[in-house]
Amino acid sequence: MPCLKAWAERLGGISYPLLSDFWPHGAAAEQYGVLRAEGHSERAIFIIDKDGRIQYIDVHDIDDQPDNDLLFAELARIDPQNVRLELSPEEGMKNLPQSGVVMYCTPWCTDCKLARHWLKKNNVPYTEVDIFTTPGAERQVRTWTGGALITPVINFKGKIVIDFDLPKLKALI
């Protein structure tokens, strides 16, 4: 439940009921065919409409993060009255910081914490962008990483550093 609550908040406070199912429980994952023999499922998203019909299925490797922009587009397609889309992904990307050092991150990521500490210790001024609360930021990260959701990604004055790659960062200062 805490993970679902945090995810819903990161998505802007969605109001849809969310279900998480894991071993040893696993009953819902088993019913939907995504429970693995070792007792866990891949990361699976099923959007079920008000009539109980499955409208969308997205199954990823457990380490892959789903694309929230795609998820919102599907929710808007299924229930346009109840999904607010403030900016298109392209519009959101246009409003991202474009100069200096910009770190795209999440508040809880260990590597993001290490990068913050390193940047401060080395007196590197930077702008921090939360990829889940800033429109277009997640899509920008996925563009730089070839589709993966990796944090931090640091735009160091036009040079992109994926993950907390200390040798690359040291070479840039």
Secondary structure, DSSP 8 states (H G I E B T S, - for coil): -HHHHHHHHHTT---S------TTT-HHHHHTT-B-TTS-B-EEEEEE-TTS-EEEEEEE-TT----HHHHHHHHHHH-GGG----S-HHHHHHTS--SSEEEEE-SS-HHHHHHHHHHHHTT---EEEETTTSTTHHHHHHHHHTT---S-EEEETTEEEESS-HHHHHHH-
